[in-house]
Amino acid sequence: MPINIVQQNVFDIPVTKNSHSVSLVEIMPNKIMAAWFGGSYEGAKDVGIYASFYDGKAWSVPHNLIKPLVVEKDTLPCWNPVLFKSKSELLYLFYKIGKNPREWYGAMVISKDNGNSWSDAVLLPKGFLGPIKNKPIEIKPGVILCGSSTEDADTNQWRVHVEIYDETADEWEKVSVTNKSGFDIIQPTFLEHSNGVIQMLCRSKHNKLITSWSKDGGKHWTDADSIHVVNSNSGIDALTISKNAFLLVNNPLKQGPDWFYGRNVLDVEFSADGIHWEKIFDLENEEKGEFSYPAIIQTSDKKIHILYTFNRECIKHTFFNIKTISKK
Protein backbone atom coordinates (compact mmCIF):
# COMPACT_ATOMS: atom_id res chain seq x y z
CA MET A 1 0.00 0.00 0.00
CA PRO A 2 1.12 3.62 -0.46
CA ILE A 3 3.15 5.23 2.31
CA ASN A 4 4.87 8.60 2.73
CA ILE A 5 2.48 10.37 0.36
CA VAL A 6 3.63 13.89 -0.53
CA GLN A 7 1.69 16.39 -2.66
CA GLN A 8 2.99 19.67 -4.06
CA ASN A 9 2.59 21.98 -7.03
CA VAL A 10 5.05 21.96 -9.91
CA PHE A 11 4.77 25.75 -9.83
CA ASP A 12 3.05 28.17 -7.47
CA ILE A 13 2.99 31.12 -9.86
CA PRO A 14 1.44 30.12 -13.22
CA VAL A 15 3.39 31.11 -16.31
CA THR A 16 0.26 30.79 -18.46
CA LYS A 17 -3.45 31.17 -17.71
CA ASN A 18 -4.16 27.55 -18.65
CA SER A 19 -2.01 24.41 -18.17
CA HIS A 20 -2.94 20.87 -19.19
CA SER A 21 -1.86 17.43 -20.44
CA VAL A 22 1.36 16.76 -18.56
CA SER A 23 3.99 14.12 -19.28
CA LEU A 24 6.99 13.11 -17.17
CA VAL A 25 10.15 11.06 -17.54
CA GLU A 26 13.16 10.12 -15.42
CA ILE A 27 16.13 11.71 -17.19
CA MET A 28 18.77 10.67 -14.65
CA PRO A 29 18.49 8.58 -11.49
CA ASN A 30 15.77 10.21 -9.38
CA LYS A 31 15.72 13.37 -11.50
CA ILE A 32 12.60 13.92 -13.58
CA MET A 33 11.40 16.25 -16.29
CA ALA A 34 7.83 17.33 -16.91
CA ALA A 35 6.25 18.86 -20.01
CA TRP A 36 2.72 20.17 -20.62
CA PHE A 37 0.91 22.57 -22.91
CA GLY A 38 0.02 26.05 -21.73
CA GLY A 39 -1.55 29.26 -23.00
CA SER A 40 -4.72 31.33 -22.73
CA TYR A 41 -6.94 28.27 -23.12
CA GLU A 42 -6.83 24.88 -24.83
CA GLY A 43 -6.56 25.42 -28.59
CA ALA A 44 -5.68 29.12 -28.35
CA LYS A 45 -3.07 30.43 -30.77
CA ASP A 46 -0.61 31.17 -27.95
CA VAL A 47 -0.49 27.57 -26.65
CA GLY A 48 3.03 26.13 -26.55
CA ILE A 49 4.89 23.41 -24.68
CA TYR A 50 6.35 24.21 -21.25
CA ALA A 51 8.83 22.21 -19.19
CA SER A 52 10.26 21.97 -15.69
CA PHE A 53 12.86 19.79 -13.93
CA TYR A 54 12.66 18.15 -10.49
CA ASP A 55 15.90 17.34 -8.66
CA GLY A 56 14.31 15.46 -5.79
CA LYS A 57 13.78 18.59 -3.73
CA ALA A 58 12.20 21.29 -5.87
CA TRP A 59 10.89 22.02 -9.35
CA SER A 60 12.66 24.52 -11.59
CA VAL A 61 10.85 27.59 -12.88
CA PRO A 62 8.85 26.48 -15.96
CA HIS A 63 10.20 27.57 -19.31
CA ASN A 64 8.70 27.66 -22.80
CA LEU A 65 10.25 24.80 -24.76
CA ILE A 66 8.14 24.78 -27.96
CA LYS A 67 6.38 27.82 -29.38
CA PRO A 68 3.21 27.69 -31.51
CA LEU A 69 3.95 27.08 -35.18
CA VAL A 70 3.29 29.83 -37.73
CA VAL A 71 2.20 28.36 -41.08
CA GLU A 72 1.20 30.62 -43.97
CA LYS A 73 0.43 33.52 -41.62
CA ASP A 74 -1.70 31.31 -39.40
CA THR A 75 -0.60 30.33 -35.89
CA LEU A 76 -1.20 26.74 -34.82
CA PRO A 77 -1.22 25.73 -31.13
CA CYS A 78 0.60 22.76 -29.59
CA TRP A 79 -0.99 19.80 -27.84
CA ASN A 80 -0.29 16.73 -25.66
CA PRO A 81 3.48 16.54 -25.18
CA VAL A 82 4.87 13.06 -24.44
CA LEU A 83 8.35 12.58 -22.98
CA PHE A 84 10.32 9.36 -23.42
CA LYS A 85 13.96 8.37 -22.87
CA SER A 86 15.19 5.40 -24.88
CA LYS A 87 17.88 2.88 -23.99
CA SER A 88 20.19 4.74 -26.40
CA GLU A 89 20.03 7.73 -23.98
CA LEU A 90 18.07 9.84 -26.45
CA LEU A 91 15.36 11.95 -24.83
CA TYR A 92 12.29 12.44 -27.02
CA LEU A 93 9.56 15.03 -26.79
CA PHE A 94 6.65 14.08 -29.04
CA TYR A 95 3.81 16.57 -29.47
CA LYS A 96 0.96 17.57 -31.77
CA ILE A 97 0.39 20.74 -33.81
CA GLY A 98 -2.95 21.90 -35.20
CA LYS A 99 -6.20 23.76 -34.70
CA ASN A 100 -7.86 20.83 -32.94
CA PRO A 101 -7.44 17.06 -32.34
CA ARG A 102 -9.26 16.28 -35.60
CA GLU A 103 -6.76 18.22 -37.69
CA TRP A 104 -3.52 17.99 -35.75
CA TYR A 105 -0.31 16.28 -36.91
CA GLY A 106 2.70 14.86 -35.11
CA ALA A 107 6.12 16.37 -34.43
CA MET A 108 9.12 15.64 -32.23
CA VAL A 109 12.35 17.08 -30.91
CA ILE A 110 15.31 15.11 -29.51
CA SER A 111 17.81 15.88 -26.76
CA LYS A 112 21.18 14.19 -26.29
CA ASP A 113 21.94 15.94 -23.00
CA ASN A 114 18.90 15.20 -20.83
CA GLY A 115 16.86 18.17 -21.93
CA ASN A 116 19.45 20.93 -21.72
CA SER A 117 19.38 21.43 -25.49
CA TRP A 118 17.15 20.13 -28.25
CA SER A 119 17.21 19.41 -31.96
CA ASP A 120 15.11 21.34 -34.41
CA ALA A 121 11.54 20.15 -34.63
CA VAL A 122 10.86 17.33 -37.09
CA LEU A 123 7.38 16.60 -38.44
CA LEU A 124 6.41 12.94 -38.35
CA PRO A 125 5.60 11.23 -41.65
CA LYS A 126 2.15 11.99 -43.05
CA GLY A 127 -0.52 10.01 -41.24
CA PHE A 128 1.58 9.43 -38.11
CA LEU A 129 0.87 11.21 -34.83
CA GLY A 130 3.28 9.53 -32.40
CA PRO A 131 2.17 8.73 -28.85
CA ILE A 132 -1.08 10.63 -28.38
CA LYS A 133 -0.98 11.17 -24.61
CA ASN A 134 0.84 8.45 -22.72
CA LYS A 135 4.44 7.27 -22.55
CA PRO A 136 5.63 4.67 -25.06
CA ILE A 137 7.49 1.47 -24.16
CA GLU A 138 10.70 0.17 -25.74
CA ILE A 139 9.92 -3.41 -26.75
CA LYS A 140 13.54 -4.07 -27.77
CA PRO A 141 16.54 -1.76 -28.07
CA GLY A 142 15.70 1.04 -30.48
CA VAL A 143 12.12 -0.09 -31.17
CA ILE A 144 9.58 2.18 -29.52
CA LEU A 145 5.92 1.21 -29.22
CA CYS A 146 3.59 4.23 -29.20
CA GLY A 147 -0.09 4.17 -28.31
CA SER A 148 -1.91 6.46 -30.72
CA SER A 149 -5.43 7.35 -31.82
CA THR A 150 -7.51 9.50 -34.15
CA GLU A 151 -10.66 11.58 -33.85
CA ASP A 152 -12.55 11.76 -37.15
CA ALA A 153 -13.95 15.18 -38.06
CA ASP A 154 -16.71 13.78 -40.29
CA THR A 155 -17.94 10.71 -38.39
CA ASN A 156 -16.89 11.77 -34.87
CA GLN A 157 -15.46 8.27 -34.43
CA TRP A 158 -12.58 7.71 -32.04
CA ARG A 159 -10.22 4.91 -33.02
CA VAL A 160 -7.03 3.55 -31.46
CA HIS A 161 -3.97 2.27 -33.32
CA VAL A 162 -0.31 1.62 -32.53
CA GLU A 163 2.75 3.23 -34.11
CA ILE A 164 6.15 1.54 -33.95
CA TYR A 165 9.20 3.77 -34.30
CA ASP A 166 12.60 2.30 -35.20
CA GLU A 167 15.01 4.98 -34.02
CA THR A 168 18.06 3.48 -35.78
CA ALA A 169 16.36 3.40 -39.19
CA ASP A 170 14.21 6.48 -38.39
CA GLU A 171 11.20 4.62 -39.74
CA TRP A 172 7.59 4.45 -38.60
CA GLU A 173 5.11 1.58 -38.91
CA LYS A 174 1.38 1.72 -38.20
CA VAL A 175 -0.47 -1.22 -36.63
CA SER A 176 -4.26 -1.45 -36.45
CA VAL A 177 -6.19 -2.58 -33.38
CA THR A 178 -9.25 -4.77 -34.08
CA ASN A 179 -12.44 -3.12 -32.84
CA LYS A 180 -15.43 -5.14 -34.05
CA SER A 181 -17.77 -3.55 -31.51
CA GLY A 182 -16.94 -0.07 -32.80
CA PHE A 183 -15.91 1.30 -29.41
CA ASP A 184 -15.05 5.01 -29.48
CA ILE A 185 -11.58 4.86 -27.89
CA ILE A 186 -8.48 7.04 -27.71
CA GLN A 187 -5.28 7.62 -25.70
CA PRO A 188 -4.03 4.08 -24.92
CA THR A 189 -1.59 3.35 -22.13
CA PHE A 190 0.46 0.12 -21.91
CA LEU A 191 1.01 -2.53 -19.25
CA GLU A 192 3.77 -5.14 -19.63
CA HIS A 193 2.83 -8.62 -18.42
CA SER A 194 4.91 -11.80 -18.21
CA ASN A 195 6.05 -13.72 -21.30
CA GLY A 196 6.17 -10.57 -23.42
CA VAL A 197 2.42 -9.92 -23.26
CA ILE A 198 1.43 -6.26 -23.62
CA GLN A 199 -1.95 -4.88 -22.61
CA MET A 200 -3.42 -1.53 -23.60
CA LEU A 201 -6.04 0.36 -21.64
CA CYS A 202 -8.01 3.06 -23.46
CA ARG A 203 -10.22 6.00 -22.62
CA SER A 204 -13.68 5.69 -24.16
CA LYS A 205 -17.03 7.44 -24.62
CA HIS A 206 -18.75 4.50 -22.90
CA ASN A 207 -18.20 5.23 -19.18
CA LYS A 208 -15.68 2.40 -18.94
CA LEU A 209 -12.17 1.49 -19.98
CA ILE A 210 -11.52 -0.63 -23.06
CA THR A 211 -8.65 -3.10 -23.35
CA SER A 212 -6.74 -5.05 -26.01
CA TRP A 213 -3.81 -7.49 -25.77
CA SER A 214 -0.71 -8.35 -27.82
CA LYS A 215 1.48 -11.44 -27.51
CA ASP A 216 4.03 -10.50 -30.19
CA GLY A 217 5.50 -7.16 -29.18
CA GLY A 218 2.62 -5.02 -30.40
CA LYS A 219 2.40 -6.26 -34.00
CA HIS A 220 -1.02 -7.85 -33.55
CA TRP A 221 -3.81 -7.05 -31.08
CA THR A 222 -6.88 -8.86 -29.83
CA ASP A 223 -10.35 -7.49 -30.47
CA ALA A 224 -10.99 -4.51 -28.19
CA ASP A 225 -13.25 -5.31 -25.24
CA SER A 226 -14.52 -3.54 -22.14
CA ILE A 227 -13.51 -4.15 -18.54
CA HIS A 228 -15.38 -3.20 -15.38
CA VAL A 229 -13.51 0.02 -14.66
CA VAL A 230 -15.68 3.14 -14.68
CA ASN A 231 -14.15 6.20 -16.37
CA SER A 232 -15.66 9.61 -17.11
CA ASN A 233 -14.33 9.86 -20.68
CA SER A 234 -11.09 11.31 -19.34
CA GLY A 235 -7.42 10.56 -19.88
CA ILE A 236 -5.75 7.80 -17.84
CA ASP A 237 -2.24 6.49 -17.36
CA ALA A 238 -0.93 3.22 -15.95
CA LEU A 239 2.31 1.75 -14.65
CA THR A 240 3.83 -1.72 -14.50
CA ILE A 241 5.40 -2.25 -11.06
CA SER A 242 6.07 -5.94 -11.65
CA LYS A 243 4.61 -8.72 -13.79
CA ASN A 244 1.71 -9.10 -11.36
CA ALA A 245 1.39 -5.60 -9.92
CA PHE A 246 0.02 -2.62 -11.83
CA LEU A 247 -1.16 0.89 -10.98
CA LEU A 248 -3.79 2.96 -12.77
CA VAL A 249 -4.60 6.67 -12.35
CA ASN A 250 -8.24 7.19 -13.27
CA ASN A 251 -11.30 9.44 -13.00
CA PRO A 252 -13.66 6.73 -11.65
CA LEU A 253 -17.01 8.47 -12.22
CA LYS A 254 -19.46 8.25 -15.10
CA GLN A 255 -19.41 11.03 -17.66
CA GLY A 256 -21.66 14.01 -17.01
CA PRO A 257 -23.55 16.17 -19.52
CA ASP A 258 -20.33 17.80 -20.72
CA TRP A 259 -16.69 16.68 -21.04
CA PHE A 260 -15.52 18.27 -17.79
CA TYR A 261 -18.09 16.54 -15.54
CA GLY A 262 -16.78 13.51 -13.67
CA ARG A 263 -13.25 14.85 -13.43
CA ASN A 264 -13.72 16.03 -9.84
CA VAL A 265 -12.46 12.69 -8.48
CA LEU A 266 -9.07 11.26 -9.42
CA ASP A 267 -7.83 8.04 -7.84
CA VAL A 268 -5.03 5.48 -7.89
CA GLU A 269 -6.06 1.85 -8.45
CA PHE A 270 -4.22 -1.46 -8.16
CA SER A 271 -4.48 -4.68 -10.16
CA ALA A 272 -2.64 -7.99 -10.19
CA ASP A 273 -3.87 -8.94 -13.67
CA GLY A 274 -4.78 -5.73 -15.56
CA ILE A 275 -8.46 -6.67 -15.58
CA HIS A 276 -9.70 -6.45 -12.00
CA TRP A 277 -8.92 -3.13 -10.33
CA GLU A 278 -9.46 -1.75 -6.84
CA LYS A 279 -9.03 1.77 -5.53
CA ILE A 280 -6.16 2.25 -3.09
CA PHE A 281 -6.53 5.99 -2.49
CA ASP A 282 -7.88 9.26 -3.92
CA LEU A 283 -5.57 11.91 -5.26
CA GLU A 284 -8.50 14.35 -5.37
CA ASN A 285 -12.14 14.05 -4.34
CA GLU A 286 -14.16 17.27 -4.49
CA GLU A 287 -17.72 18.30 -5.28
CA LYS A 288 -16.46 20.37 -8.20
CA GLY A 289 -13.19 20.74 -10.04
CA GLU A 290 -11.11 19.25 -12.82
CA PHE A 291 -8.30 16.90 -11.81
CA SER A 292 -7.33 15.07 -14.95
CA TYR A 293 -4.86 13.84 -17.58
CA PRO A 294 -2.44 12.06 -15.22
CA ALA A 295 1.03 10.74 -15.96
CA ILE A 296 2.71 8.12 -13.76
CA ILE A 297 6.25 6.71 -13.56
CA GLN A 298 8.51 4.93 -11.06
CA THR A 299 12.00 6.33 -10.50
CA SER A 300 15.23 4.51 -9.66
CA ASP A 301 14.65 4.87 -5.91
CA LYS A 302 11.31 3.01 -6.40
CA LYS A 303 9.20 6.09 -5.65
CA ILE A 304 5.99 6.46 -7.64
CA HIS A 305 5.50 9.91 -9.19
CA ILE A 306 2.17 11.16 -10.53
CA LEU A 307 1.53 14.50 -12.22
CA TYR A 308 -1.89 15.79 -13.27
CA THR A 309 -3.87 18.87 -14.24
CA PHE A 310 -5.27 20.77 -11.26
CA ASN A 311 -8.25 22.89 -12.36
CA ARG A 312 -6.31 23.87 -15.50
CA GLU A 313 -4.47 26.35 -13.29
CA CYS A 314 -1.38 24.36 -12.40
CA ILE A 315 0.23 20.94 -12.51
CA LYS A 316 0.13 18.95 -9.28
CA HIS A 317 2.80 16.45 -8.21
CA THR A 318 2.17 13.50 -5.90
CA PHE A 319 4.83 10.95 -4.94
CA PHE A 320 4.89 8.01 -2.58
CA ASN A 321 6.42 4.64 -1.81
CA ILE A 322 4.74 1.29 -2.15
CA LYS A 323 5.27 -0.80 0.96
CA THR A 324 3.48 -3.97 -0.06
CA ILE A 325 1.05 -4.80 -2.79
CA SER A 326 -1.02 -7.93 -2.62
CA LYS A 327 -4.24 -8.98 -4.25
CA LYS A 328 -7.15 -9.07 -1.82
ZATIRO-148501 format. One record per residue (C-alpha): residue in one letter; x, y, z. Coordinates in steps of 0.5 Angstrom, whole numbers, plus 2048, in hexadecimal, padded with zeros to 3 digits. Example, Ala and Ser with C-alpha at 12.3 -4.5 7.8 and 13.67 -1.06 7.14 Angstrom:
2
a8197F7810 s81B7FE80E 
This chain:
328
m800800800 p8028077FF i80680A805 n80A811805 i805815801 v80781C7FF q8038217FB q8068277F8 n80582C7F2 v80A82C7EC f80A8337EC d8068387F1 i80683E7EC p80383C7E6 v80783E7DF t80183E7DB k7F983E7DD n7F88377DB s7FC8317DC h7FA82A7DA s7FC8237D7 v8038227DB s80881C7D9 l80E81A7DE v8148167DD e81A8147E1 i8208177DE m8268157E3 p8258117E9 n8208147ED k81F81B7E9 i81981C7E5 m8178207DF a8108237DE a80C8267D8 w8058287D7 f80282D7D2 g8008347D5 g7FD83B7D2 s7F783F7D3 y7F28397D2 e7F28327CE g7F38337C7 a7F583A7C7 k7FA83D7C2 d7FF83E7C8 v7FF8377CB g8068347CB i80A82F7CF y80D8307D6 a81282C7DA s81582C7E1 f81A8287E4 y8198247EB d8208237EF g81D81F7F4 k81C8257F9 a81882B7F4 w81682C7ED s8198317E9 v8168377E6 p8128357E0 h8148377D9 n8118377D2 l8148327CE i8108327C8 k80D8387C5 p8068377C1 l8088367BA v80783C7B5 v8048397AE e80283D7A8 k8018437AD d7FD83F7B1 t7FF83D7B8 l7FE8357BA p7FE8337C2 c80182E7C5 w7FE8287C8 n7FF8217CD p8078217CE v80A81A7CF l8118197D2 f8158137D1 k81C8117D2 s81E80B7CE k8248067D0 s8288097CB e82880F7D0 l8248147CB l81F8187CE y8198197CA l81381E7CA f80D81C7C6 y8088217C5 k8028237C0 i8018297BC g7FA82C7BA k7F48307BB n7F082A7BE p7F18227BF r7ED8217B9 e7F28247B5 w7F98247B9 y7FF8217B6 g80581E7BA a80C8217BB m81281F7C0 v8198227C2 i81F81E7C5 s8248207CA k82A81C7CB d82C8207D2 n82681E7D6 g8228247D4 n82782A7D5 s82782B7CD w8228287C7 s8228277C0 d81E82B7BB a8178287BB v8168237B6 l80F8217B3 l80D81A7B3 p80B8167AD k8048187AA g7FF8147AE f8038137B4 l8028167BA g8078137BF p8048117C6 i7FE8157C7 k7FE8167CF n8028117D3 k80980F7D3 p80B8097CE i80F8037D0 e8158007CD i8147F97CA k81B7F87C8 p8217FC7C8 g81F8027C3 v8188007C2 i8138047C5 l80C8027C6 c8078087C6 g8008087C7 s7FC80D7C3 s7F580F7C0 t7F18137BC e7EB8177BC d7E78187B6 a7E481E7B4 d7DF81C7AF t7DC8157B3 n7DE8187BA q7E18117BB w7E780F7C0 r7EC80A7BE v7F28077C1 h7F88057BD v7FF8037BF e8068067BC i80C8037BC y8128087BB d8198057BA e81E80A7BC t8248077B8 a8218077B2 d81C80D7B3 e8168097B1 w80F8097B3 e80A8037B2 k8038037B4 v7FF7FE7B7 s7F77FD7B7 v7F47FB7BD t7EE7F67BC n7E77FA7BE k7E17F67BC s7DC7F97C1 g7DE8007BE f7E08037C5 d7E280A7C5 i7E980A7C8 i7EF80E7C9 q7F580F7CD p7F88087CE t7FD8077D4 f8018007D4 l8027FB7DA e8087F67D9 h8067EF7DB s80A7E87DC n80C7E57D5 g80C7EB7D1 v8057EC7D1 i8037F37D1 q7FC7F67D3 m7F97FD7D1 l7F48017D5 c7F08067D1 r7EC80C7D3 s7E580B7D0 k7DE80F7CF h7DB8097D2 n7DC80A7DA k7E18057DA l7E88037D8 i7E97FF7D2 t7EF7FA7D1 s7F37F67CC w7F87F17CC s7FF7EF7C8 k8037E97C9 d8087EB7C4 g80B7F27C6 g8057F67C3 k8057F37BC h7FE7F07BD w7F87F27C2 t7F27EE7C4 d7EB7F17C3 a7EA7F77C8 d7E67F57CE s7E37F97D4 i7E57F87DB h7E17FA7E1 v7E58007E3 v7E18067E3 n7E480C7DF s7E18137DE n7E38147D7 s7EA8177D9 g7F18157D8 i7F58107DC d7FC80D7DD a7FE8067E0 l8058037E3 t8087FD7E3 i80B7FC7EA s80C7F47E9 k8097EF7E4 n8037EE7E9 a8037F57EC f8007FB7E8 l7FE8027EA l7F88067E6 v7F780D7E7 n7F080E7E5 n7E98137E6 p7E580D7E9 l7DE8117E8 k7D98107E2 q7D98167DD g7D581C7DE p7D18207D9 d7D78247D7 w7DF8217D6 f7E18257DC y7DC8217E1 g7DE81B7E5 r7E581E7E5 n7E58207EC v7E78197EF l7EE8177ED d7F08107F0 v7F680B7F0 e7F48047EF f7F87FD7F0 s7F77F77EC a7FB7F07EC d7F87EE7E5 g7F67F57E1 i7EF7F37E1 h7ED7F37E8 w7EE7FA7EB e7ED7FC7F2 k7EE8047F5 i7F48057FA f7F380C7FB d7F08137F8 l7F58187F5 e7EF81D7F5 n7E881C7F7 e7E48237F7 e7DD8257F5 k7DF8297F0 g7E68297EC e7EA8267E6 f7EF8227E8 s7F181E7E2 y7F681C7DD p7FB8187E2 a8028157E0 i8058107E4 i80D80D7E5 q81180A7EA t81880D7EB s81E8097ED d81D80A7F4 k8178067F3 k81280C7F5 i80C80D7F1 h80B8147EE i8048167EB l80381D7E8 y7FC8207E5 t7F88267E4 f7F582A7E9 n7EF82E7E7 r7F38307E1 e7F78357E5 c7FD8317E7 i80082A7E7 k8008267ED h8068217F0 t80481B7F4 f80A8167F6 f80A8107FB n80D8097FC i8098037FC k80B7FE802 t8077F8800 i8027F67FA s7FE7F07FB k7F87EE7F8 k7F27EE7FC 
